[in-house]
């Protein structure tokens, strides 16, 4: 394979970014509570949380430690992409209903 073709293939692979999990982790929001509230993921690989908001109101999935913010409208769904995580606990919350909408991602 010519050198230019290899360089082009490498550049395109870098532009594509990390590959995310083929199987998103389903999480639902109902009555301003996440189910499941504890999410286990494999450390060191990217993951995707598929959030279904069953409430009437929008909610913002928010986590400083995960470095994500994502607003999902009421009765809608959205994907939350997680970067590869080091082993540990990463709390998250629903910013609009933080008193009840809480959870944690555990990377193992």
N, C-alpha and C positions, 0 to 999 in steps of 0.2 A: 504494500500500500504506500503510495507516495507520502512524503513527509507533510506536505500541505494538507492532505486529507486527514491525516492523524491529528494535526494541530486544530483543524476545523472541528473535528469530532470532539476533541477535548474541550474546546471553547464552548460548544453547544451543550455539552454535559454540565459544565459549570454554570451556564446561564439558566439551565433548567431548574437549578436549586435542588434541595434535598428531596428524595422520594418519600412521600408520606405513606402511612400504613394503608394497605388495601382494604382493611376492614375498620371503618370508623367505629368509635366507641359510642354506643347510643346512650344519651342522657336526656331525661325529660324534666321539664319544669312545670309543676302544678301547684296551685295555692302558694306560690312563691317559695317552693322547696324543690331542690334538685334530687332526682332519683336516677341512679344511686348517688349518694352524697360523697361516697368514697370511691375513687376511681384508681384502679391499679394499672400501671403501664410498665412496659419494659424500658429500663434505663438505656440510654445511648442510642435510641432510634427515634425518629420523628413519629408523632401520632396525631390522630384527628379525632376530636370529639364532635359527634353529630348531635347538636342540641335541638330538641323540639320543645318549643314554648307553647304549652297548652293553656296558659293564662290569657285573659283578655288584654292585659297590658304588656307593653314592651319591657324587656329586661336587658341589662347590660352584664354579660359575663365578664368579670373583671378580676385580674390577679396581677399584683406587682411582681411576685416571685416567678410566675410563668411568663411575665412580660406580654400579656394579652389583654385586649379589650374588644368586645364584640357585642353589638346591639342586635338583639333578635326580636322582631315585632311579635305582638300577640298572635297566637294561632299560626305561627310560622316556624321555619327551621333554619338553622345556620350551622356551618362547619367552623370549628375552632382548631386551628393548626397549632400543634405544640412542637417546638424545636426538640432535638435530642436532649434529654434531661440527665443530669447526674443523679445517682441514687439519693432519695430524700423525699421530704413531704413539701408539697406546694399548695397552700390554701388558696381558695378562690371564693368569690361571692357574687351575688347579683347586686349590683350597685344600687339599683332603685328600691330593693327590699332586703337590705343587708342584715336586718334583724332575724330573718328566717332563711333566706336564700344563701346557704353556706355549704362549702364542701372542701374536699382536699384531693389532690392527685398524689398518689404514692408511686414513685419511680423505684423499681427494684431491679 
